[in-house]
Amino acid sequence: MTDQSVPSIDLTALKTRQQATWASGDYAIVGTTLQIVGERLCETIDLRSGARVLDVASGNGNAALAAARRFCAVTSSDYVPALLARGKARAAAEGQDVEFRVEDAEALSFPDASFDAVLSTFGVMFTADHARAAAELMRVCRPGGVIAMANWTPEGFIGQMFRTIGAHVAPPPGAKSPALWGTRAALETMFGAGARSIEVHPQTFVFRYRSPEHFVDVFRRWYGPMLKAFEALGDKSAALEADVLGLLRAANRADDGTLVVPSDYVEVVIRKA
């Protein structure tokens, strides 16, 4: 009989690999272009001044800064110290009071029920152990509080880009797709037991670059997953470049030589019971 079981995976090794990926390049170069997503998310949940807010897998601090602009008590957390340093520099430049903490999203050091709102924009979805990360978000959120996330969808441009990369550099056997965080079914499985309600709002972010080639140049230099894929392929990377360019050109809605590519994501709003 053929073994049809799901391959087991060393989650500790996967996390180490992912941390090295996100520490490579400089995600902040890409991350700053996504700032509008954090602003929208804070408006969606009607975030009020004075709220205790935690931004998980904060990267260079988009959601954290959006909350700080609304005069909340904000903590920005990530397991890549260099990204926190970029967020700290942004906060200092704006005169925003934000606490920055090196934290593992799967093992947060905060006490239970520490925050009124727990946020993550394109961050916690990339954890190795989805269930454990979801449990941590629920744990540190107070009863009646809100967990709000922006997550890429499987069908959107970024979901397609990751499938394109995966066709050239296969993910570890048994690893779950980050894009599951952009599906209602997975969200209900991860959060349903402790949630009073789960809302999933379709949204679109528009990538705007000088050209498809400019997008590839920026992402292969600064965006960890793309950078590592090109490194792994070495002199065979031309095929990946061609496929990513093909995806970009097919999705591009600009007709003036620039790049304008819509990418679907979901705003997730979970009210804790």
C-alpha positions in Angstrom: 0.0 0.0 0.0 1.3 3.5 -0.9 1.7 5.8 2.0 -0.6 8.8 1.3 0.2 10.6 4.6 1.3 14.3 4.6 5.1 14.5 4.8 6.4 15.5 8.2 8.4 18.6 8.5 10.9 19.9 11.0 9.2 23.2 11.9 12.3 24.4 13.9 14.5 24.0 10.8 11.8 25.6 8.7 11.6 28.6 11.0 15.4 29.0 11.0 15.4 28.9 7.2 12.5 31.5 7.0 14.2 33.8 9.5 17.4 33.7 7.3 15.3 34.4 4.2 13.6 37.5 5.7 16.9 38.8 7.1 18.4 38.7 3.7 18.2 41.6 1.3 16.2 44.5 2.9 12.5 43.9 3.1 12.0 47.5 4.1 12.7 48.6 0.5 9.5 46.8 -0.5 7.7 47.1 2.8 7.5 50.9 2.7 5.5 50.8 -0.5 2.8 48.8 1.3 2.2 51.5 4.0 -1.4 52.2 2.8 -2.4 48.7 3.8 -1.6 49.4 7.5 -3.5 52.7 7.3 -6.6 51.0 5.8 -6.5 48.2 8.4 -6.6 50.6 11.3 -9.5 52.4 9.7 -11.4 49.1 9.1 -11.3 48.2 12.8 -12.0 51.8 13.8 -8.9 51.9 16.0 -9.3 54.3 18.9 -6.6 56.5 20.5 -5.2 55.0 23.7 -5.7 51.4 22.6 -2.9 48.9 23.5 -1.7 47.6 20.1 0.7 44.8 19.2 2.0 44.6 15.6 3.2 41.0 15.1 5.8 40.1 12.4 5.9 43.9 12.0 8.8 44.0 9.5 9.7 47.7 9.1 6.6 48.8 11.1 3.8 49.7 8.7 0.9 48.7 10.9 2.7 49.8 14.0 3.3 53.3 12.6 -0.3 53.5 11.4 -1.5 52.8 15.0 1.0 55.2 16.5 -0.4 58.0 14.2 -3.7 57.3 15.9 -2.1 57.9 19.4 -2.2 54.3 20.5 0.2 52.6 22.9 2.1 50.5 20.3 4.5 47.6 20.4 6.2 46.5 17.2 7.5 42.9 17.2 9.5 40.8 14.7 12.2 38.1 14.8 14.5 40.0 12.4 16.3 42.7 14.4 17.5 44.5 11.3 13.9 45.1 10.2 12.9 46.4 13.7 15.8 48.8 13.4 14.4 50.2 10.1 11.0 50.6 11.8 12.6 52.3 14.8 14.3 54.8 12.5 11.0 55.6 10.8 9.3 56.1 14.1 12.1 58.4 15.3 11.9 60.4 12.1 8.2 60.9 12.6 8.5 61.5 16.4 6.3 58.5 17.1 6.5 56.7 20.4 6.7 53.0 19.6 8.2 50.1 21.6 10.3 47.7 19.5 10.7 44.1 20.6 12.5 41.1 19.1 9.8 38.4 19.3 8.9 35.1 17.8 5.3 35.2 16.6 5.0 31.5 17.6 6.1 32.1 21.2 5.3 35.7 22.2 6.7 36.8 25.6 3.7 38.9 26.5 1.2 37.9 29.2 -2.2 36.7 28.3 -4.8 39.4 27.3 -2.1 42.2 27.1 -3.5 44.0 24.1 -6.8 45.5 22.9 -5.8 45.0 19.2 -3.3 42.6 17.6 -2.3 43.5 14.0 -0.2 41.9 11.3 0.2 43.1 7.7 1.6 40.4 5.4 3.6 39.1 8.4 2.3 36.4 10.6 1.1 34.5 7.5 4.7 33.6 6.8 5.2 31.7 10.1 6.3 28.1 10.0 3.7 26.8 12.4 0.3 28.3 11.5 -1.7 26.9 14.3 0.8 27.9 17.0 1.1 31.5 15.6 -2.7 31.8 15.5 -3.0 30.6 19.1 -0.4 33.2 20.2 -2.4 36.0 18.6 -5.5 34.9 20.4 -3.7 34.4 23.7 -2.2 38.0 23.9 -5.5 39.6 22.8 -7.9 40.5 25.6 -11.4 39.1 25.6 -13.5 41.3 23.4 -10.5 42.6 21.6 -9.7 42.4 17.9 -7.1 40.6 15.8 -6.8 42.3 12.4 -4.6 41.1 9.6 -3.9 41.8 5.9 -3.0 38.5 4.1 -2.3 37.8 0.5 -4.7 35.4 -1.2 -3.8 32.3 -3.2 -5.5 33.6 -6.3 -4.0 37.1 -6.3 -0.8 38.3 -7.9 1.4 37.6 -4.9 -0.1 34.1 -4.6 0.7 33.5 -8.2 4.2 34.9 -7.8 4.9 32.4 -5.0 3.6 29.5 -7.1 5.9 30.7 -9.9 8.9 30.7 -7.6 7.8 27.3 -6.2 7.8 25.8 -9.7 11.6 26.6 -9.8 12.6 26.2 -6.2 10.3 23.7 -4.4 9.3 24.6 -0.8 10.2 22.1 1.9 7.9 19.0 1.8 5.0 19.4 4.2 5.3 23.1 4.5 2.0 24.9 4.5 1.3 27.7 2.0 1.3 31.2 3.6 -1.6 32.0 1.3 -3.8 29.8 3.4 -4.1 32.8 5.7 -5.9 34.5 2.9 -8.7 31.9 2.9 -11.8 31.8 5.1 -11.6 28.0 5.6 -8.1 28.1 7.1 -8.9 31.2 9.2 -12.0 29.5 10.7 -10.0 26.4 11.5 -7.2 28.4 13.2 -9.3 31.0 15.0 -12.9 29.7 15.1 -12.9 28.1 18.5 -12.0 31.4 20.3 -13.7 33.9 18.1 -17.0 35.7 18.5 -16.9 36.6 14.8 -14.6 36.4 11.8 -14.9 38.9 9.0 -13.0 38.6 5.7 -13.0 41.7 3.5 -11.5 41.4 0.0 -9.1 44.3 -0.8 -6.6 45.1 -3.6 -3.1 46.6 -3.3 -1.6 48.0 -6.5 2.1 47.5 -7.1 3.5 50.5 -9.1 7.0 50.3 -10.5 8.8 51.8 -13.4 8.5 48.7 -15.5 8.2 44.9 -15.1 12.0 44.7 -15.2 12.3 47.3 -12.5 10.0 45.2 -10.3 12.1 42.1 -10.8 15.3 44.1 -10.1 13.9 45.4 -6.8 12.5 42.1 -5.7 15.5 39.9 -6.5 17.8 42.4 -4.7 15.8 43.2 -1.6 12.8 40.8 -1.1 14.1 37.8 0.8 12.1 35.0 -0.8 12.9 36.2 -4.3 16.5 36.9 -3.5 17.0 33.4 -2.0 15.3 31.7 -5.0 17.6 33.5 -7.5 20.6 32.6 -5.3 19.5 28.9 -5.2 19.1 28.7 -8.9 22.4 30.3 -9.7 23.2 30.2 -13.5 19.7 28.6 -14.0 17.9 31.7 -12.7 17.1 33.1 -16.2 14.1 30.8 -16.5 12.6 32.1 -13.2 13.2 35.7 -14.3 11.4 35.0 -17.6 8.4 33.4 -15.8 8.1 36.3 -13.3 8.4 38.8 -16.1 5.7 36.9 -18.0 3.4 37.0 -14.9 4.0 40.7 -14.5 3.3 41.5 -18.1 0.1 39.5 -18.1 -1.1 41.3 -15.0 0.0 44.7 -15.9 -2.8 47.2 -16.6 -0.6 50.0 -17.7 0.0 50.9 -21.3 2.7 53.5 -21.0 5.7 51.2 -20.2 5.3 51.4 -16.5 4.0 48.7 -14.2 0.6 48.8 -12.5 -0.3 45.4 -11.1 -3.3 44.9 -8.8 -2.8 42.2 -6.1 -5.7 40.8 -4.1 -5.5 40.4 -0.4 -8.0 40.1 2.5 -8.5 42.2 5.6 -9.3 39.8 8.4 -11.1 41.0 11.5 -11.5 38.6 14.3 -13.4 39.6 17.4 -12.3 37.5 20.4 -15.0 36.0 22.5 
